[in-house]
Amino acid sequence: MFDVRGILEEVRRVVSAHEGATPGEYHRVLKSSNSKSIKTGVTAYGCADAACILYTLGELPTDTAEKEPWVEAIRRFQNPETGLFEDGSHHEIHTTAFSLAALDLFDAQAGHTLNALHFLREREGLEGFLDSLRWHDEPWLESHKGAGIYAALVLNCEVSGEWEDWYFDWLWEQEDPETGFWRKGKTIPLNNPGAPVPLFHYLGGSFHYLFNIVHAGRKQHYPEKAIDTCLEIWRSNHQPKHGYGEPFCAGVSYAEIDWVFYLNRSVRQCGHREDESRHAMEEVAQKFIAYLDQLDYSSDPSFNDLHKLFGMICALSEFQLALPGQIITRRPLHQVLDRRPYI
């Protein structure tokens, strides 16, 4: 068993330290970072991440009057002309989807329509946009757009059920039969060290499409292949020169939630290699929590970045779902992706 109560107390401390002057306002970071795109001060991600973290902990305000300043704090970052939310650290589609996903935790939507995305409401525009993404050499970053358009338009109630069918029909046909990731014909095969990006980048990108599928109650086309690939990525993670990429369990980021969510939800779909998958998730949980236990919480820059911190706690919530009785917390963690899509 893995007791993470001490880690979660440190999470609460960080969130409290990042509070702004008004309820619902939060700083993503308190100190300038090496990235010029991550700004100090109250930001869209600071507000949205704080809401997501507190929801995961079961500590988000629930009273209507308490919710209102949180909603307004997030809505403040929407451009009324384009309808897109702006922050500067991510593409506007990611910021828009992430902000709307946070607003959904308060049963709220954007203050303005998403005008800049309305060209996607026609099938030709939607499929043309998905086709145009750089699936081969930027699968991870481009997935922020390809998955974000679904989450944003659905959460803001601006598309029909027919539109959702178009979106998921395209994903079904484009799922890669060799890896279980996206996209067919663009995803690098296993054991190909000369590829432009590591295989883990396709996992990180495909994760964004998978949580849309999970949200909508749809099916994966090749969940067995996805399980095989996730297990191979973990097995090869111990071999630094394997070329599969992203050493996870060695930082506070989104790598762990990408992997455990993909493996856990794929196993739920089909039951393929279930015992082996559970054992792998136990191994990863042990390594990840051991890494977190040795951090200097007050000085680690990633632990004190609310966006990265949310990725970490989201992973812990999925490990708790995947490994019943093994992740000890004061109260059960909530998985935001079982409430709405997009992180």
ABEGO torsion letter per residue (X at the ends): XBBAAAAAAAAAAAAAAABBABBGBBBABABBBABAABBBEBBAAAAAAAAAAAAAAGABBABAAAAAAAAAAAAAABBAAAGBBBAGABBAAAAAAAAAAAAAAAGBBBABBBAAAAAAABAAAAAAAAAABBAAABAAAAAAAAAAAAAAAAAAGABBAAAAAAAAAAAAAABBAAAGBOBBGABBBBGBAABABBAAAAAAAAAAAAAAAAAAGBBBABAAAAAAAAAAAAAAAABAAAGAEGBBGABBBAAAAAAAAAAAAAAAAAGBGAAAAAAAAAAAAAAAAAAAAABBAAABAAAABAAAAAAAAAAAAAAAAABBGABBBABBBBBAAAABBEX
